Amino acid sequence: MEKKITQNMHTDKPHEENAEEYDLAIIGCGVSGANIARRLSVYTLAIAILEKAADVSFGTSKGNSGIVHGGFHHNKQYLKTRLEVQGNLMFDQLQRELHFPFKRCGIIVAALHEDEMPVVERLYMQGVENQAIGIELCSRDRILELEPQLAPDVLGGLYAPGGGIIEPYRFVFALVESAQKNGVRLYTNFKVTEARYEPSGNTGCWTIQAADGRKVQARYVVNAAGLFADEVSRLFGGEAFSITPRKGEYFLLDKQTAARPERVVFPVPTGVSKGMLVIPTVEGTVLVGPTAEAVDDKEDYATTTEGLEHILASGKTMIPALRQTDVITNFAGLRPCLGEDFYIEASKKAPALVQVAGIQSPGLTASPAIGEYVKDILKGMGLTLTEKSAWDPFVADPPRVRELSPFELDRLIAADPAWGNLICRCERVSEAEIILALRQGHHTLDGIKYVTRAQMGRCQGGFCTYRIIKLIMRETGLAWNEITKHGGASQVLKAVLP
Ligand SMILES: Cc1cc2nc3c(=O)[nH]c(=O)nc-3n(C[C@H](O)[C@H](O)[C@H](O)COP(=O)(O)OP(=O)(O)OC[C@H]3O[C@@H](n4cnc5c(N)ncnc54)[C@H](O)[C@@H]3O)c2cc1C
């Protein structure tokens, strides 16, 4: 049966023998690659993003705390701190242009023991030094006024009103949509496995090959491959370094929980991590975590009983109202660790290659500034940047049933009954929204989940998964056994032989 995919944002078909030519290829489409692509789309450049997964934001950028950090956790001697502070300030304008869920709800650090107060004071001084927005040292009364859900034995703490929360995957989707609108081409299912450089005159050219044989050529390359940036560097003859994964496990609590704080609540950090947080997500749920455990396997997203018990016990010390009965799911993310700081530099070994590696926390916060920083590196390497006259910063902001008044919804249903057919009841997502996501090229269950929130509610897809599968089949022509959770071999339906 011929596939009837109508409008596809992704290029995932094998194409003509000759490799397409680009000025710049960006390997990896997490939040780093997406910001770099969008920032560079301002210029008259041919740009390709090469992503090995079936959709964008399927790496570390999907499984994190979703916090826009407040600029006080680290010293500004680190590049990551300078980019965090700069990135934080860029989110308001980005939200106006790209409409992703983002709220400056503020961040609290709560001290529960006397010996934690000196650490809080040090964080405060660091925040002042870093020019973090409106940072405040708080007495017990003040911190309880800011967050009445806190344990009554809290001693004081710190308040960073410039910190916030964001839906990380919606941020990446919007950045990519904007980049594509401005001419960037996205290749999905494009796992870079080979690279060859041919010098010619002043500028040479990379030929980059994917596992399925597709090829593109590019004069400059950015390695933003997250956990696999070490392997990509090797393919290009770049620096030898090693990325080690550090797992963070989470609990997600239902919107109905009584334990939802108004602001992000941090404990006083330990040397290894920022500690176990209680996060009021921008969509109304509550996230508790993450753990911090070094693991060997870059694909190990398993959660553990010990990890989850530890999360709840730690969370309750700060917000006593947390209840296990409010938990609707758990998941894990992997930090791509490489020393203490980000590694963002022009390669000294491989020609025309920029390394964007070791982007662990606060990579999401820093990502808009990473785009700016990489743009300057590429300019310094000789890439000519001429602004386009018609660059458009805005993307469309399609309606979402859960945000509409009954009158607005009635008007949409009158024009198209698909707006009235609720596919996901928990998150109130209509057939029309799923169809829109499919037409934008999101053909996996996870892709549709991250774009629309269908399958993310209390029943975790118990009601809607089957209905979404039928819509994918109807809209794309894919057969039932071709529907995957997140691409590759993650088929969700298999034939059971008698
Ligand atoms: C538990 C946890 C909590 C965090 N919390 C926060 C937070 O609250 N705030 C914050 O600011 N930061 C946070 N971070 C950090 C943040 O999530 C990361 O810094 C950020 O997502 C990294 O994005 P990236 O684009 O560099 O990497 P990724 O998102 O991993 O993207 C890399 C992409 O490269 C692709 N790729 C890999 N190899 C290849 C190849 N050979 N060919 C083609 N493509 C390839 C992958 O498929 C992937 O999509 C957290 C991280 C974790 C794990």
The ligand as an SDF file (V2000), in Angstrom:
LIG
                    3D

 53 58  0  0  0  0  0  0  0  0999 V2000
   18.3090   13.9210   34.8460 C   0  0  0  0  0  0  0  0  0  0  0  0
   18.6180   15.2010   34.1310 C   0  0  0  0  0  0  0  0  0  0  0  0
   18.1000   16.4050   34.5880 C   0  0  0  0  0  0  0  0  0  0  0  0
   18.4120   17.6000   33.9450 C   0  0  0  0  0  0  0  0  0  0  0  0
   17.7870   18.7400   34.3280 N   0  0  0  0  0  0  0  0  0  0  0  0
   18.0580   19.9060   33.7000 C   0  0  0  0  0  0  0  0  0  0  0  0
   17.3740   21.0910   34.0440 C   0  0  0  0  0  0  0  0  0  0  0  0
   16.4380   21.0740   34.8450 O   0  0  0  0  0  0  0  0  0  0  0  0
   17.7520   22.2450   33.4700 N   0  0  0  0  0  0  0  0  0  0  0  0
   18.7650   22.3060   32.5700 C   0  0  0  0  0  0  0  0  0  0  0  0
   19.1150   23.3950   32.1480 O   0  0  0  0  0  0  0  0  0  0  0  0
   19.3920   21.1710   32.1540 N   0  0  0  0  0  0  0  0  0  0  0  0
   19.0510   19.9830   32.6890 C   0  0  0  0  0  0  0  0  0  0  0  0
   19.6440   18.8270   32.2790 N   0  0  0  0  0  0  0  0  0  0  0  0
   20.6120   18.8830   31.2000 C   0  0  0  0  0  0  0  0  0  0  0  0
   19.9400   18.9350   29.8130 C   0  0  0  0  0  0  0  0  0  0  0  0
   18.8970   18.0030   29.7280 O   0  0  0  0  0  0  0  0  0  0  0  0
   21.0060   18.6270   28.7590 C   0  0  0  0  0  0  0  0  0  0  0  0
   22.0860   19.4990   28.9620 O   0  0  0  0  0  0  0  0  0  0  0  0
   20.4950   18.8130   27.3430 C   0  0  0  0  0  0  0  0  0  0  0  0
   19.2750   18.1530   27.1390 O   0  0  0  0  0  0  0  0  0  0  0  0
   21.5400   18.2750   26.3610 C   0  0  0  0  0  0  0  0  0  0  0  0
   21.0450   18.4710   25.0710 O   0  0  0  0  0  0  0  0  0  0  0  0
   21.9030   18.0230   23.8170 P   0  0  0  0  0  0  0  0  0  0  0  0
   21.1810   18.5140   22.6250 O   0  0  0  0  0  0  0  0  0  0  0  0
   23.3070   18.4620   23.9850 O   0  0  0  0  0  0  0  0  0  0  0  0
   21.9180   16.4260   23.8700 O   0  0  0  0  0  0  0  0  0  0  0  0
   20.7570   15.3990   23.4700 P   0  0  0  0  0  0  0  0  0  0  0  0
   19.4310   15.9030   23.8320 O   0  0  0  0  0  0  0  0  0  0  0  0
   21.1440   14.0750   23.9970 O   0  0  0  0  0  0  0  0  0  0  0  0
   20.8250   15.3830   21.8880 O   0  0  0  0  0  0  0  0  0  0  0  0
   21.8310   14.6860   21.1900 C   0  0  0  0  0  0  0  0  0  0  0  0
   21.1940   14.0820   19.9520 C   0  0  0  0  0  0  0  0  0  0  0  0
   22.2180   13.4910   19.1470 O   0  0  0  0  0  0  0  0  0  0  0  0
   21.6780   12.3600   18.5220 C   0  0  0  0  0  0  0  0  0  0  0  0
   22.7850   11.5010   18.0610 N   0  0  0  0  0  0  0  0  0  0  0  0
   23.6460   10.7960   18.8400 C   0  0  0  0  0  0  0  0  0  0  0  0
   24.5200   10.1220   18.0530 N   0  0  0  0  0  0  0  0  0  0  0  0
   24.2030   10.4100   16.7680 C   0  0  0  0  0  0  0  0  0  0  0  0
   24.7270   10.0100   15.5120 C   0  0  0  0  0  0  0  0  0  0  0  0
   25.7640    9.1470   15.3970 N   0  0  0  0  0  0  0  0  0  0  0  0
   24.1420   10.4890   14.3760 N   0  0  0  0  0  0  0  0  0  0  0  0
   23.0900   11.3490   14.4500 C   0  0  0  0  0  0  0  0  0  0  0  0
   22.5430   11.7500   15.6260 N   0  0  0  0  0  0  0  0  0  0  0  0
   23.1030   11.2960   16.7670 C   0  0  0  0  0  0  0  0  0  0  0  0
   20.8190   11.7360   19.6130 C   0  0  0  0  0  0  0  0  0  0  0  0
   19.8410   10.8540   19.0800 O   0  0  0  0  0  0  0  0  0  0  0  0
   20.2260   12.9610   20.2990 C   0  0  0  0  0  0  0  0  0  0  0  0
   18.9470   13.2860   19.7840 O   0  0  0  0  0  0  0  0  0  0  0  0
   19.3160   17.6020   32.8660 C   0  0  0  0  0  0  0  0  0  0  0  0
   19.8140   16.3830   32.3830 C   0  0  0  0  0  0  0  0  0  0  0  0
   19.4380   15.1900   32.9860 C   0  0  0  0  0  0  0  0  0  0  0  0
   19.8790   13.8950   32.4060 C   0  0  0  0  0  0  0  0  0  0  0  0
  1  2  1  0
  2  3  1  0
  2 52  2  0
  3  4  2  0
  4  5  1  0
  4 50  1  0
  5  6  2  0
  6  7  1  0
  6 13  1  0
  7  8  2  0
  7  9  1  0
  9 10  1  0
 10 11  2  0
 10 12  1  0
 12 13  2  0
 13 14  1  0
 14 15  1  0
 14 50  1  0
 15 16  1  0
 16 17  1  0
 16 18  1  0
 18 19  1  0
 18 20  1  0
 20 21  1  0
 20 22  1  0
 22 23  1  0
 23 24  1  0
 24 25  2  0
 24 26  1  0
 24 27  1  0
 27 28  1  0
 28 29  2  0
 28 30  1  0
 28 31  1  0
 31 32  1  0
 32 33  1  0
 33 34  1  0
 33 48  1  0
 34 35  1  0
 35 36  1  0
 35 46  1  0
 36 37  1  0
 36 45  1  0
 37 38  2  0
 38 39  1  0
 39 40  1  0
 39 45  2  0
 40 41  1  0
 40 42  2  0
 42 43  1  0
 43 44  2  0
 44 45  1  0
 46 47  1  0
 46 48  1  0
 48 49  1  0
 50 51  2  0
 51 52  1  0
 52 53  1  0
M  END
$$$$
